[in-house]
Amino acid sequence: MSQTITIEQKTREQIAEFLPEAIRLAVASYRKFMRSEEDINDQGVITERNFAEHHKQAKVAISHIELLIKLAKWADLPDIAVIGDANAKYLQGLMAKAEAEIDAYSDEEEI
């Protein structure tokens, strides 16, 4: 039984090590993509041909962010005991930003 706890703790530590950067990159990449003007025509409108692809790619990015948040929650992060106070606050802030992006995307989907 104690070996399972040790494996679980080690897994949490490994997740905590890469997760902040993964969340930061996923959110930054999503924001950059959403500001991208590649699918916008000369009149400033997303072309019909590109709209479906743009929408699909945005959904994929949001799904990726959602999975990272779920992984953090599964690992009980941010946990000061695992990653320290400063890193826990940093990860908590990243998770809040990521969840805000998810909420904003969900709100747009409802329109």
Secondary structure, DSSP 8 states (H G I E B T S, - for coil): -HHHHHHHHHHHHHHHHHHHHHHHHHHHHHHHHHH--TTB-TTS-B-HHHHHHHHHHHHHHHHHHHHHHHHHHHTT-S-HHHH-HHHHHHHHHHHHHHHHHHHHHHHHHH-
